[in-house]
Amino acid sequence: MSEFDLIVLQEDIVDGRLKTGDVGTILTVYNEGKAFEVEFVTLTGESVAIETLLPHQIRPVRSSEVLAVRDLALQEENES
């Protein structure tokens, strides 16, 4: 995986904002792929999170996959 590749998150992130299946973009590749800095954004381009992730936490997107939508505002309302 390289910088600017789209990836799919393989596990929920502890703070609860990012969920398995969320799509992000690799910003930086560390130590030849031992870790990745990944940005997750809304459909309008607002940054949701930038996380440093390990290879087992992400995977490349597949050509057969389509994007889905999850509303963070609704998620936050349900959690409060």
N, C-alpha and C positions, 0 to 999 in steps of 0.2 A: 504494500500500500504506500502511496506517495502523497506529497503535499497536494492539496486541492481535490483529492479523491473524495467522493461521497462514501459514507460508511453507514452501517446499521448497528445500533446499540444492541448488545447481546444480553444485557442484564439491567435491571432497575438500578438507578444511582441512589445512594442512601438518603439524600435529602428529599427524595420523592418527586422532584420536578421532572426528571428524565426517566422515561420508561423503556422497557425492552421494545425494540422496533422503531424507536425514534431515529431520524436520519440526521447526520451531521457531516461537516466538512473537515478534513484533516488540515490543520494550519501548519503544524510542525511535526517532523519525524525525528525522534530522539534515538541516539545510539543505534543507528541502522535498523530501526523497527522494534526496539525493545519497549518503547512507549510512544504515544501520540498525543499531541495537543489537538483537541477537536472542539469546534464551535457548533452549537445548535442554535438555530434561529427560527422565528415564526415565519409564516408564509409571506409576510410583508417585509421581512428582512431585519426585524428587531432581534438582537441577541438575547437568548434565553440563558445560555450557560457556555462557559469555556472550561473544559475538563481535560486533565491529563489522564489518559486511559492506557491500559495494558492490552497487548494483542488479543488475549482471550475475551476481552470485553467488547470488542468490535469485530465486524466482518465487512468485506466489500459488498456493495449492492449487487443484485443479480439483474440481468436484463429482463427477466420475466416478472419483476416486482413492480407494483404501482404504489404511489404515495397515498397515505390516508391522513385524515385530519383529527386532531385531538385538541380541545379548547382548554388552555391552561387556566383561564379565568373561571370556568365552570369547575375544574378540578379543585382550585383553591377555595371556592364557595362550599363545595361538598366536604372539604376537610375542616372547615371552621364551624 
